[in-house]
Amino acid sequence: MKIKLLSLMIIGFLAYFPAPLRAEDTAAINATATTPWLSIGNSQIKVIYPPEINLKKLEARLRGRDFPVSSAERDLFSNRKYHIENRIVARLGAILSRVKDILGVNPDQMHIIIKVFRNHKELADAYQGISGERSNSRAFYAQRTETIYTSIQDITDSVIAHEMDHAVVDHYFKFVPTEKIAELLARDVDSRLDGE
């Protein structure tokens, strides 16, 4: 109960923090693509990836943690009778639902793009193209493009939950919280993904 109250207090204060400036340059990100990108998704989530990405490996990397979902949701992302593309999107949708449940918010009209690069170097190059700085991050969220950027080497359900937290917070609050507060919330979501 204390954790929920603390989370609600933090969320309540978020509306008073000014939005940090973010300079995304989507041209720099798209310039890294030398081959056409493929996509899978639905009205809420779209995954963009190069044709070399092995979808079985991607699915396996998103199945590291067991978290509370309905039996219908579990069937959607576990039942092999469904195509792998549908299972991946269902798993990502379940992670997004869990993140929203933990935060206790449900932003309207939310659409997230997840761009999966071939390797960590391409991800680092994309980050540098956006921010002008080098980073060793496993993933990052760019508000302007409503996109989570990661690589097949870096993606896990924990990484995606962390970045989805940033996306949900950015969609829900009128003012984007400071980087420190956003990171605290994202870490809290990751620690509670498996259950409360």
N, C-alpha and C positions, 0 to 999 in steps of 0.2 A: 504494500500500500504506500509506504514511504517513497519507494522508487517511482511509482506512478505519479504521486503528488509532486515529487521533484521534477519529473519529466514535464508535467503540465505547467509548473511554474516557469521552467526554462522556456517552453514553447510560448507561454504568455508574454515573456519579455522580448521574444524575437522580433515582434512587430515594431519595436522601437529602435532597432539598429539600422543604420544606413547600409545600403547595398554596396558591396565592394565593387570596384571597377574591374571589369573583365574584358580583355581585348582578344576576342576569337577571330581568327582569320581562316574561314573555312576553305578558302582557295589553297592555303598551305597544306591543309589536311588532305584535300582531294588530289593535290599534286603528287602525293606519295603513291597513288594507284597507277600502276602501269598496265594492268589488265582490268577488264570489266568486273565489277563487283556484283555478287548475287545477293538476294535478300529473301528473308522469310519473315512472317509476322502476321499481325492482326491489327485491329483498330487501336490497340493500346501499346503494343510493342513491335518494333521492327528491328531485326538483326541484319546487318550488312556485313558481308564477309567475302574474301577472295575465293575463287573456285578451288584453290589448293587446300583450303581448310577441310579437314576431315570432320564431318558432322558427328560421327560416333565419338571421336575424341572430345569434341566440344560438349556433347551431352554428358559424357563421363565426368568432365571437369565441373559440371554444374550439379553433380549428384553427391557431393562430399558430405553434406549435412542433412539430417532428418529434422524437419520442423513440422509443427502442427498444421494440417490441412484437412479438408473434408475428404471422405472416401471417393467422391466423384472427382475432385481435383487430383488426388493421388492416382486414380485410374487414368486420367488424361496424360499424365507425364510418366507413367510407369508401364502401361500396357503396350506390349510390343505389336499389337494389332494395328496401332496407329503409326503413321509414317513418322520417321525420326524428326522431320521438320516440325510437325505438330507437337511432338513430345517436348522438344526444346522450347518452343514458344509457350506451351502450357507450364513448363517448369519455371520459366522466367516470369510468367504471369502470377504463379503461386508465390514466388519470392516477392514480387511487387506488392501483392495483397498482404503478405505477412509484414512487410515494412510499413505499409499504411496502418495495419492493425496495431503494431507496436507503437507507432507515433500517435495513434488515435486521430488520424486525419484522413480525408479522402478528397483530394483536389479534383475538381471537375475538369473535363476536357483534357486530360493528361495523356500525352503520347511520348514515349521514350524511344529513342534510336540507340542501338548498341552497335558500335563499329568495332569489329574484331580484326586486328591486323595479323599478319603472318608470324611476326616475331616481336620481341621486346624492342629491338632497334627501331623498327618502323613506328612503334608506339612512342618511343622517346623522340624520334624525329617529328612526329605530329605535335607532341607537346611543345617542342621547341618552336615549331612553326606558328603555334598559337600564342605562346607566352614570351618567346624570345629567350627562354632559359632552358637549360638541360634539367631533366628530372629522371629519377630512377623509379618513379611510381609504377605500380602494377596496373593502374587505371586512373582515369580522371573524368570528371563531368564538366561539360561546357554548357553553361546556361543558355547562351544565345542560340545555339544549335539544338538544344535539348537532346544532347547526345552524350552517351557514355562511351569512352574510348578505352580499349584494352587490347590484348593480344591473345592468341591461342595458348601461348606459354604462360600467361599471367592470369587468365580468367578462372575464377572459382565462384561458387555460389556466395561465399563470404565477400569476395571482392565486389560482385554485382550488387549484393544487398547494401554494402557500404555506399556505393555510388548511387544506387536507387534512392537511398536516404537523402542524399544531396538533391536529387531531382525532385523528390516529393516536397522537401522543405522549400526549394526554390519556387515550386508551383503553388504551394499553399499560402505562403506569407507574402504580404504586400511588399515588405522590405526584406531583402535577403540578409540572413544573419552574418555576423562576422565569421571569418574563417575558423577561429578557435571554437566558437559555439557550434558551428556546423560540424566540425570534426568531433566534438564531444557527443553530439546527437548521433552521428554516424557510428561511432564506436559503441554507443549504448545499443543501437539497433543490432549491430553485429553480435554483441554479447548476449542478446536476448532472442536471437533468431530461432534457436532450438526450442525455446519455451520460456515461460516467465517464471 
